[in-house]
Amino acid sequence: MIPKQNITENKPKLIKKIMFILCWILVLFVSQVEVIENNVPGCSHVEPQIWYRAISDEEFVLQCALPDRDATHIYNSLLKQHRVKWFWHQKDKEPLRAIKQSSNPILQGDALWFKPVTDNASGVYICVIREKIPCLKIILDVQTKKEAKCLSYDANMLYLLAGNGNSISCPGTKCYSHTNKADVKWYKDGYQIKSRKSRQSLKLKHNEIYLNPTYDEDAGIYMCDYTLYDNTTKWIVRRAVTVEVFAKNTIHPPNFLYPNGAVILEAELGKPLQLECRVQFGFERLSLMRVTWKRNNKENITELLNQETRVYPKGLKGHTLLHIVKLKKVTERDLRSNFTCFAENSVGNATAVIRLKTKQKVFLLYILCTAISALFAFFLCTAFIYHHWIEIVLMYRSYLVHNETTGDGKEFDAFVSYAKLDFSESDSTLISEEKFALELLPDMLENKYGYKLCILERDILPGGAYTDEVVTAIKQSRRAIIILSPAYVSGPSIFELQAAVNCALEDKTIKLVLIKFQTFQEPETLPPVVKKALRILPVVTWKSSISATPNKKFWKYMHYHMPVKTTKMLGNCSLKGFFQRLFSLVYR
């Protein structure tokens, strides 16, 4: 029998052992869960599809895509990162590990950016893009320059002088001398570099980039790809070249943009004041530029002026500095002082002076009256333009705007679509839809305003299929006028509106004008494209009447939505006529 005292003494040790065993079980469980989570279904038996070779301590990008001869980029930053998953292991027997967002490598779009790539990054990479790539296995072999026998070939860092002719070589094309290599492909900012007419100064020759001259925007990180065959394996070698563009150091001292020489400013006693000094510095690789304010051309250590500097870089053209001194309250001493802006660089220095004088008082009443008068005139003009906006636009189009219809190949100005009703269905006390479409609309738009309408029954010879005739007529028209009514939206004529919407989506020159001839309720069976068109397209409302006289505003809006056709000759006479009609509106 075990003594009770021994059990009590060994109890803490027993608890520790139990806790230790539980922790190991938990670790094994978590590691097993991680392996299960990181396992990619369907990838275990997939053979590698791409082999990349990189040189350590260089930037490198690995895209989740099969290499394409016509590919124009090596990464797609627009692809959302949550759709791409990356996994990695160094050896096939090791469990896959998911690659998470970190400082190196960086997940960007559909690619991994190594900044830089190290020799321990070699291994097998697997990427999956949701609904696009189920499994892509990539081999990455990172070598040192010594292993690749590339110690003395080309540079990864180039400093090019702006304005001169320069060339960029792909590092390592002379390495692996025992293997055959294909032509080099160049990329900058992820996009392939090609010779183009818009950039005559850039040429690709003998696998090198020739720049003559070199510009500031040529700086950046270039990637070059070439393939080599090592035994039976096709390797894609990707190297990086960092290019910096610099200019010759300036030979000029600082140049003052403001103040230029000596300037006198008005100041008010007791009020805060800000003095500005804007200086232009030329380009210097090691810049020694300095700007400071001095009172009476002296730097008084006991008096520290409140100063601040803002720098506006201009690339290889140098910098512009805005240096400011802030006076909390203007004093009599400030009015008696000269404020000197002192600027210097490695070439020399320059100065400019600002003097202060008492600000003259102005007549407050005069300023107030001027402001009120200007505000009143502004509101008056705004009200006039708002009230007569349509007339002003129509006059402007009639006199001063060139004909919109010339040279577009269209036969008609507008296609007219309406519901075809029996005589018994129309209300004899009001204008029917058919009479409106066949008589009233042509009478106003054709006879008065000179437009050419397309009315299917009148202008299209019968014989073809109805749908084909409608689509052809709409495509030959600049506008499609739709006369809406209960009979139209619930009848077969709704096809013509749907066809007009589809044609307008294909041809941006075709615009739709909806006429609300009668109030109607939208049927649930309307196509979605028609419902959307009824919500967003301009609608002109026709007020029911037995004549056109009460609808002057209606015809102005119809004229406004129709194509621009100049009815007056351009020149001084047209300008004079425009202002004469404009003044007639004012004094009407």
matplotlib code that plots the C-alpha trace (Angstrom):
import matplotlib.pyplot as plt

x = [0.0, 1.4, 1.6, -0.8, 2.1, 4.0, 0.9, 0.5, 4.2, 4.2, 0.9, 2.5, 4.9, 2.1, 0.1, 3.1, 3.5, -0.1, 0.0, 3.2, 1.5, -1.6, 0.5, 2.3, -1.0, -2.3, 0.9, 0.6, -3.1, -2.4, 0.4, -1.8, -4.6, -2.1, -1.0, -4.6, -5.5, -2.5, -3.0, -4.2, -6.7, -5.7, -2.1, -0.3, 0.3, 0.6, 3.9, 5.8, 4.7, 7.3, 10.9, 12.4, 16.0, 16.9, 20.1, 20.1, 20.0, 18.1, 14.4, 12.3, 8.6, 6.7, 3.4, 0.5, 0.2, 1.6, 4.1, 2.5, 4.4, 2.0, 1.8, 2.2, 2.8, 4.4, 2.0, -1.6, -2.0, -5.7, -6.6, -7.9, -5.5, -8.1, -8.7, -5.0, -3.5, 0.2, 1.8, 5.5, 7.8, 11.5, 11.2, 8.4, 8.2, 7.8, 4.3, 3.0, 3.0, 0.7, 2.4, 0.8, 1.2, 4.6, 7.4, 9.2, 7.8, 5.0, 1.6, 0.6, -2.3, -1.5, 2.2, 4.8, 7.4, 10.7, 12.6, 15.1, 15.1, 17.4, 18.9, 16.7, 13.6, 14.3, 11.6, 8.3, 5.6, 1.9, -0.7, -4.4, -6.7, -10.3, -12.5, -9.4, -6.4, -7.1, -3.4, -0.1, 3.2, 6.3, 9.9, 12.2, 15.9, 17.8, 21.6, 24.4, 26.4, 29.3, 27.2, 25.9, 29.4, 28.1, 30.5, 31.9, 29.0, 27.0, 25.6, 22.3, 22.5, 22.9, 23.3, 22.3, 22.9, 19.7, 19.8, 22.6, 22.5, 22.6, 22.0, 20.7, 21.9, 20.2, 22.6, 23.6, 23.0, 26.7, 26.4, 25.7, 27.9, 27.4, 23.7, 21.5, 19.5, 16.5, 15.9, 15.4, 12.0, 12.1, 9.6, 9.2, 6.6, 5.3, 4.6, 6.6, 8.8, 8.4, 9.7, 6.9, 6.4, 5.4, 8.8, 11.4, 14.2, 13.8, 15.0, 15.5, 18.6, 20.7, 18.7, 19.6, 17.5, 18.9, 17.8, 18.8, 18.2, 17.5, 14.6, 13.7, 10.8, 13.3, 14.3, 12.8, 13.2, 13.5, 13.0, 14.5, 13.5, 15.3, 15.0, 17.8, 17.8, 19.8, 19.7, 15.9, 14.7, 13.5, 14.5, 13.2, 15.9, 14.6, 17.0, 16.4, 18.1, 17.6, 18.1, 18.6, 18.6, 20.5, 21.4, 24.5, 24.9, 23.7, 26.2, 23.8, 23.1, 19.5, 16.9, 14.2, 10.7, 9.3, 10.2, 12.2, 14.6, 12.9, 9.1, 6.9, 3.9, 1.1, 0.6, -1.9, -0.6, -1.6, -2.6, -0.8, 1.2, 2.9, 5.9, 6.6, 9.9, 9.8, 13.3, 14.2, 17.2, 18.9, 19.6, 22.4, 23.1, 24.3, 22.2, 23.4, 20.4, 19.4, 16.9, 16.4, 14.8, 16.8, 15.7, 17.8, 20.1, 21.2, 20.6, 19.7, 20.1, 17.9, 15.1, 13.9, 11.5, 8.7, 9.8, 8.8, 9.8, 7.9, 9.7, 8.2, 10.5, 10.8, 12.8, 16.0, 15.1, 15.8, 13.5, 11.4, 11.4, 8.6, 10.0, 7.6, 8.0, 5.0, 4.5, 2.0, 1.4, 2.8, 4.6, 6.2, 9.6, 8.4, 7.3, 10.8, 12.6, 13.8, 13.1, 15.8, 15.3, 18.7, 19.2, 22.4, 23.5, 27.0, 27.4, 26.6, 23.9, 21.2, 19.0, 15.6, 14.1, 10.5, 9.7, 6.4, 4.3, 1.1, -2.0, -4.2, -7.8, -10.5, -14.1, -16.1, -19.4, -18.0, -16.9, -20.2, -22.2, -20.1, -20.4, -24.2, -24.5, -22.4, -24.4, -27.7, -26.5, -25.3, -28.7, -30.5, -28.4, -28.8, -32.6, -32.7, -30.6, -32.6, -35.9, -34.7, -32.2, -33.8, -34.2, -30.5, -29.3, -31.5, -30.3, -26.7, -27.1, -28.9, -26.4, -23.0, -22.7, -21.6, -24.0, -23.9, -25.5, -22.8, -20.6, -22.1, -23.7, -27.1, -30.2, -32.8, -32.7, -35.2, -37.1, -40.7, -42.2, -45.8, -48.7, -50.8, -54.5, -57.8, -60.1, -62.4, -59.7, -58.9, -60.6, -62.2, -62.1, -58.3, -55.5, -54.9, -51.4, -51.5, -52.5, -49.8, -47.2, -48.2, -49.4, -48.6, -45.0, -43.9, -45.6, -43.6, -40.3, -40.0, -41.8, -40.9, -37.4, -36.2, -35.6, -36.2, -38.2, -38.4, -42.0, -42.0, -45.3, -44.4, -40.6, -39.7, -40.8, -42.6, -41.2, -38.6, -38.9, -40.5, -37.7, -35.0, -36.7, -37.1, -33.4, -32.2, -34.3, -33.1, -29.4, -30.0, -31.4, -29.7, -32.6, -35.3, -38.6, -40.8, -44.4, -45.4, -49.0, -50.8, -51.3, -47.6, -46.1, -48.5, -48.6, -46.2, -44.7, -42.6, -40.2, -39.2, -38.2, -36.1, -34.5, -33.7, -32.1, -29.9, -28.9, -28.1, -25.8, -23.9, -23.9, -23.3, -24.5, -28.1, -30.0, -33.5, -36.2, -39.3, -42.6, -45.1, -48.3, -50.6, -50.1, -49.4, -48.6, -45.5, -46.4, -44.4, -43.5, -41.4, -37.8, -35.2, -33.4, -36.7, -37.5, -34.1, -34.5, -37.8, -36.1, -33.0, -33.8, -35.2, -39.0, -41.0, -44.6, -47.4, -50.4, -53.5, -55.2, -56.9, -54.2, -50.5, -50.9, -51.0, -47.7, -45.1, -42.9, -43.2, -42.0, -39.0, -38.0, -38.4, -36.2, -33.7, -33.3, -33.1, -29.7, -28.0, -28.7, -27.5, -30.1, -28.1, -24.8, -21.7, -19.6, -20.0, -23.6, -24.6, -22.9, -24.7, -28.0, -27.4, -26.9, -29.9, -32.2, -30.6, -31.4, -34.9, -35.3, -34.1, -36.5, -39.4]
y = [0.0, 3.4, 5.9, 8.9, 11.3, 10.1, 10.6, 14.1, 14.9, 13.5, 15.2, 18.3, 16.2, 14.1, 17.1, 18.5, 15.2, 15.1, 18.7, 18.0, 15.0, 17.1, 19.8, 17.3, 15.9, 19.4, 20.2, 17.0, 17.7, 21.3, 20.3, 17.5, 20.1, 22.5, 19.7, 18.8, 22.5, 23.1, 20.0, 21.0, 18.4, 17.2, 18.4, 15.5, 13.6, 16.7, 17.0, 20.4, 22.6, 25.5, 25.6, 29.0, 29.8, 32.9, 34.4, 35.1, 38.6, 39.9, 40.9, 38.2, 37.8, 34.5, 34.6, 32.1, 31.5, 29.3, 31.1, 32.4, 33.4, 36.4, 37.4, 41.1, 41.0, 39.0, 39.8, 41.0, 43.4, 43.9, 40.3, 40.2, 38.6, 36.5, 34.5, 33.3, 30.8, 29.9, 26.8, 25.9, 23.1, 22.5, 18.8, 16.6, 14.6, 17.7, 19.0, 21.9, 25.3, 28.1, 31.4, 34.3, 38.0, 39.2, 41.6, 39.0, 37.5, 40.0, 38.8, 41.2, 40.2, 36.8, 36.9, 36.5, 39.3, 38.4, 41.5, 40.0, 36.2, 34.1, 30.7, 29.1, 30.1, 27.2, 24.5, 23.6, 26.3, 25.5, 28.1, 27.9, 30.6, 30.2, 29.3, 29.7, 27.5, 24.4, 23.5, 24.9, 23.4, 25.5, 24.6, 27.5, 27.0, 29.9, 29.9, 32.1, 33.9, 31.6, 28.5, 30.1, 31.2, 34.7, 36.6, 38.9, 39.3, 42.5, 44.6, 44.4, 48.1, 50.8, 54.5, 56.2, 59.8, 61.6, 62.9, 60.5, 57.2, 54.2, 50.4, 47.9, 44.3, 41.3, 40.0, 36.4, 35.8, 34.9, 32.5, 28.8, 28.8, 25.1, 25.4, 26.8, 30.0, 31.6, 35.3, 37.7, 39.1, 42.4, 43.7, 47.0, 47.6, 44.1, 44.8, 43.6, 46.1, 46.3, 48.6, 51.0, 54.1, 56.3, 55.8, 56.0, 56.5, 52.9, 50.0, 46.3, 44.9, 41.8, 41.1, 44.6, 47.8, 50.9, 54.3, 57.3, 59.7, 58.4, 60.0, 60.4, 57.9, 55.2, 54.6, 51.6, 47.8, 45.8, 42.1, 40.0, 36.4, 33.9, 30.1, 27.6, 23.8, 21.9, 18.2, 17.6, 20.4, 23.8, 26.5, 30.1, 32.3, 35.6, 38.4, 41.9, 45.1, 48.3, 51.4, 54.9, 58.0, 61.0, 64.4, 66.5, 68.6, 72.2, 75.0, 77.7, 79.2, 79.2, 81.1, 83.2, 82.7, 85.0, 87.6, 88.8, 91.4, 93.7, 93.5, 95.8, 94.3, 96.0, 94.8, 95.7, 96.4, 93.7, 91.2, 88.0, 87.9, 85.2, 85.9, 83.4, 82.8, 80.4, 79.3, 77.0, 74.7, 72.8, 69.1, 67.9, 64.3, 65.3, 68.3, 71.1, 73.4, 75.7, 78.5, 80.7, 84.1, 86.8, 90.1, 93.1, 90.5, 89.2, 85.9, 86.8, 83.7, 85.2, 85.8, 82.6, 83.3, 80.8, 79.2, 76.1, 74.6, 72.7, 70.9, 70.3, 67.8, 68.1, 65.0, 65.6, 69.3, 69.8, 71.1, 74.1, 75.1, 77.2, 78.7, 80.5, 82.8, 83.4, 86.6, 86.2, 90.0, 92.7, 95.3, 98.7, 97.0, 94.7, 97.7, 99.1, 95.9, 94.3, 90.5, 88.8, 85.4, 83.7, 80.6, 78.7, 75.5, 74.0, 76.5, 79.8, 81.8, 84.4, 86.8, 88.5, 91.2, 91.9, 95.2, 96.0, 99.1, 100.1, 98.9, 101.7, 101.7, 101.1, 102.3, 99.4, 100.7, 100.8, 97.2, 96.1, 97.8, 96.3, 92.9, 93.2, 94.5, 91.7, 89.1, 90.5, 90.5, 87.0, 85.7, 87.7, 86.1, 82.7, 83.0, 84.3, 81.4, 78.9, 80.2, 80.5, 77.7, 75.7, 78.9, 79.8, 76.3, 76.2, 79.6, 78.7, 75.5, 77.2, 80.0, 78.9, 75.1, 73.0, 70.5, 67.2, 65.2, 65.6, 62.6, 60.1, 57.9, 58.0, 58.4, 59.5, 62.0, 60.0, 56.7, 57.0, 54.1, 54.1, 51.7, 50.7, 51.0, 50.2, 53.2, 51.9, 52.0, 55.7, 58.6, 60.9, 64.0, 63.9, 63.4, 59.7, 58.1, 57.2, 60.8, 62.2, 60.0, 60.1, 63.8, 66.1, 64.9, 65.0, 68.4, 70.0, 68.2, 67.8, 70.9, 73.4, 72.2, 70.4, 66.9, 63.7, 61.1, 57.4, 56.0, 52.3, 52.2, 55.3, 55.1, 51.4, 49.3, 46.1, 42.7, 41.9, 40.5, 42.9, 42.6, 43.1, 46.1, 47.7, 47.1, 48.4, 51.5, 52.3, 51.8, 54.3, 56.9, 59.3, 59.3, 56.9, 58.6, 56.3, 57.3, 55.7, 54.8, 51.9, 50.2, 50.6, 49.1, 46.2, 45.5, 44.1, 47.5, 47.2, 45.2, 48.4, 50.0, 47.0, 47.0, 50.7, 50.3, 47.4, 49.5, 52.5, 50.3, 49.2, 52.6, 55.6, 58.1, 56.7, 58.4, 57.6, 60.2, 59.0, 60.8, 60.2, 60.4, 58.9, 57.8, 54.1, 51.3, 49.3, 45.6, 43.1, 41.2, 44.1, 43.0, 44.3, 46.4, 48.2, 48.8, 50.3, 52.5, 53.8, 54.9, 56.6, 58.0, 61.6, 61.8, 64.6, 64.7, 65.5, 67.3, 65.8, 68.3, 68.4, 70.6, 71.4, 75.1, 74.6, 72.5, 75.1, 74.0, 70.4, 71.2, 73.2, 70.2, 67.9, 70.3, 70.3, 66.5, 66.2, 66.3, 69.6, 71.2, 74.7, 76.8, 80.0, 80.7, 80.8, 84.0, 87.5, 87.7, 84.6, 85.9, 89.2, 87.4, 85.2, 88.3, 90.1, 87.1, 86.9, 90.6, 90.0, 87.4, 89.8, 92.6, 90.3]
z = [0.0, -1.1, 1.7, 1.4, 2.1, -1.1, -3.3, -2.0, -2.7, -6.2, -7.2, -8.8, -10.8, -12.1, -13.1, -15.0, -16.9, -17.9, -19.1, -21.1, -22.8, -23.6, -25.2, -27.4, -28.5, -29.3, -31.3, -33.4, -34.0, -35.1, -37.4, -38.9, -39.4, -41.1, -43.5, -44.3, -44.9, -47.1, -49.2, -52.7, -54.1, -57.5, -57.4, -55.9, -59.1, -61.5, -63.2, -63.1, -66.0, -65.8, -64.8, -63.7, -62.9, -60.9, -59.5, -55.8, -54.3, -57.4, -57.7, -59.1, -60.1, -60.3, -62.2, -61.8, -65.5, -68.2, -70.4, -73.6, -76.7, -77.2, -73.5, -73.0, -69.2, -66.5, -63.8, -63.5, -60.6, -61.3, -60.3, -56.7, -54.4, -52.5, -55.7, -55.9, -53.4, -53.3, -51.7, -51.5, -50.4, -51.0, -51.5, -52.7, -49.5, -47.4, -46.5, -48.5, -46.8, -47.7, -48.6, -46.7, -47.2, -46.0, -46.8, -48.9, -51.0, -51.7, -53.0, -55.8, -58.1, -59.7, -58.9, -56.1, -55.9, -54.3, -53.2, -53.5, -54.1, -51.9, -52.5, -49.9, -52.0, -54.4, -54.5, -55.9, -56.0, -56.6, -57.4, -57.7, -59.2, -58.4, -61.5, -63.7, -62.9, -60.7, -60.3, -61.7, -60.5, -61.0, -60.3, -59.1, -59.0, -57.4, -58.0, -56.9, -59.5, -58.8, -59.5, -62.7, -63.7, -64.1, -61.9, -64.6, -67.0, -67.2, -64.3, -62.5, -61.6, -64.3, -64.1, -67.4, -68.3, -69.5, -73.0, -74.1, -76.0, -73.7, -73.9, -71.4, -71.6, -70.1, -67.4, -67.8, -71.5, -71.8, -68.8, -69.4, -72.4, -72.9, -73.6, -76.3, -75.5, -77.2, -77.8, -74.9, -73.9, -72.0, -69.5, -67.6, -64.9, -65.8, -69.5, -72.4, -74.2, -78.0, -80.6, -81.6, -83.8, -80.8, -79.3, -82.1, -79.5, -78.1, -80.2, -79.6, -81.2, -80.5, -77.3, -76.0, -75.4, -77.1, -75.8, -77.8, -76.2, -72.6, -70.7, -67.0, -67.3, -68.6, -64.9, -63.2, -62.9, -66.1, -66.3, -69.1, -69.9, -72.1, -72.4, -72.2, -72.6, -70.0, -71.0, -71.5, -69.3, -70.7, -68.2, -68.3, -66.9, -65.5, -64.5, -63.2, -64.1, -62.0, -64.0, -62.6, -64.8, -63.8, -65.4, -65.3, -62.3, -62.7, -63.4, -62.3, -58.8, -57.4, -59.5, -57.7, -59.1, -56.4, -55.2, -58.1, -56.8, -54.3, -53.7, -51.5, -49.8, -47.9, -44.3, -41.6, -38.1, -35.5, -38.2, -39.1, -42.3, -44.4, -46.6, -49.4, -51.2, -54.3, -55.5, -58.4, -58.0, -60.9, -60.7, -58.3, -57.5, -54.0, -53.3, -51.0, -51.5, -48.6, -48.2, -45.2, -44.3, -42.6, -41.1, -42.5, -44.1, -40.6, -38.9, -35.3, -33.1, -30.3, -32.7, -34.4, -37.3, -37.7, -41.0, -43.0, -46.4, -49.0, -51.8, -55.3, -57.2, -61.0, -61.6, -63.6, -64.0, -60.3, -57.5, -56.6, -53.0, -51.3, -48.2, -45.9, -42.8, -40.6, -38.6, -35.9, -35.7, -37.9, -35.7, -36.3, -36.3, -39.1, -41.2, -40.8, -41.7, -44.9, -45.1, -47.1, -48.7, -49.0, -51.2, -52.0, -53.7, -54.5, -57.4, -55.6, -53.8, -54.6, -52.5, -52.8, -50.6, -49.4, -47.7, -45.8, -45.9, -44.1, -45.9, -47.2, -46.0, -48.5, -48.6, -47.1, -48.5, -52.0, -51.8, -50.3, -53.0, -55.7, -54.2, -53.9, -57.5, -58.8, -56.9, -58.1, -61.7, -61.3, -60.0, -62.7, -65.5, -63.9, -63.8, -67.4, -68.7, -66.7, -68.1, -71.7, -71.8, -74.6, -76.8, -76.2, -77.1, -80.3, -81.4, -80.8, -82.7, -85.5, -86.1, -84.8, -84.7, -87.7, -89.2, -87.1, -89.9, -92.6, -93.4, -91.0, -93.7, -92.2, -94.4, -91.8, -89.0, -86.9, -86.9, -85.7, -83.6, -82.5, -81.8, -84.8, -83.5, -85.1, -85.7, -83.0, -80.4, -80.7, -79.0, -81.7, -79.3, -79.2, -81.6, -82.1, -82.0, -85.7, -86.7, -84.4, -85.9, -89.5, -89.8, -86.9, -86.2, -89.9, -90.4, -87.6, -87.8, -91.6, -92.9, -90.3, -89.0, -92.1, -90.7, -92.6, -90.7, -91.3, -90.9, -91.7, -93.6, -95.6, -96.3, -96.4, -99.3, -98.1, -99.0, -96.3, -92.8, -90.4, -87.8, -90.3, -91.8, -88.3, -87.4, -90.8, -90.5, -87.0, -88.0, -90.9, -88.4, -86.0, -83.5, -82.6, -81.6, -79.5, -78.9, -75.6, -74.7, -73.0, -76.4, -77.2, -74.0, -74.0, -77.7, -80.4, -81.1, -77.9, -80.1, -81.9, -78.6, -77.7, -81.1, -80.8, -77.4, -78.7, -81.8, -79.6, -77.4, -80.5, -82.3, -79.9, -82.6, -82.3, -79.5, -78.2, -77.6, -75.7, -76.1, -73.3, -75.5, -72.8, -69.2, -69.0, -66.5, -67.1, -67.7, -65.7, -68.9, -70.3, -71.1, -68.6, -71.2, -72.0, -68.3, -67.8, -70.9, -69.7, -66.4, -67.7, -71.2, -71.7, -71.9, -73.5, -72.4, -74.9, -73.5, -75.1, -77.5, -80.8, -82.3, -82.0, -80.9, -77.1, -77.2, -78.2, -75.4, -76.5, -80.0, -78.6, -76.5, -79.6, -81.6, -78.8, -78.8, -82.6, -84.5, -84.9, -88.3, -89.1, -90.9, -91.1, -92.8, -90.6, -90.3, -89.0, -90.2, -88.2, -85.1, -85.5, -86.0, -82.9, -80.6, -82.2, -81.3, -77.9, -77.2, -78.4, -75.7, -73.0, -74.0, -74.8]

ax = plt.figure().add_subplot(projection="3d")
ax.plot(x, y, z, "-o")
ax.set_aspect("equal")
plt.show()
